[in-house]
Amino acid sequence: MVQLWEKFCYSLNTMKDPDKRSEFVHIGNILENVLKSYRTEADLGLKEVWRLWDAAVGETIAQNARPAAFKGHLLIVHVSNSTWIHQLQFLKNDLISALNAALGQPLLADIKFKIGPLK
């Protein structure tokens, strides 16, 4: 927490000094560094789920279900309707195995399905 405060104070001082304003950094880089300080390597590996999802689960499932969030080793997946929740419950263990194989390590322990937006 102290490091985060020091970075914040540095940013404020940088904004006051016109000569240092050219040192601004894209917000995406800052957020990634902050997340690294609060998340374990395993959690950072889980962000790959979004990139690997379509290939790991197949086209039909990918059209009706999307990863939404994760907490620890639990992946929250939004699905299009209750029928898909029911179907994916039967496939849960296979999906966990496929995703862990795609990730290259056993990062997922469970999946929770709920109706939500498929962005």
Buried (B, 14 or more C-beta within 10 A) or exposed (E): EEEEEEBEEEBEEBEEEEEEEEEEEEEEEEEEEEEEEEEEEBBEBBEBBEEBBEEBBEEEBBEBBBBBEBEEBEBBBBBBEEEBBEBBEEBBEEBBEBBBEBBEEEBBEEBBBEEBEBE
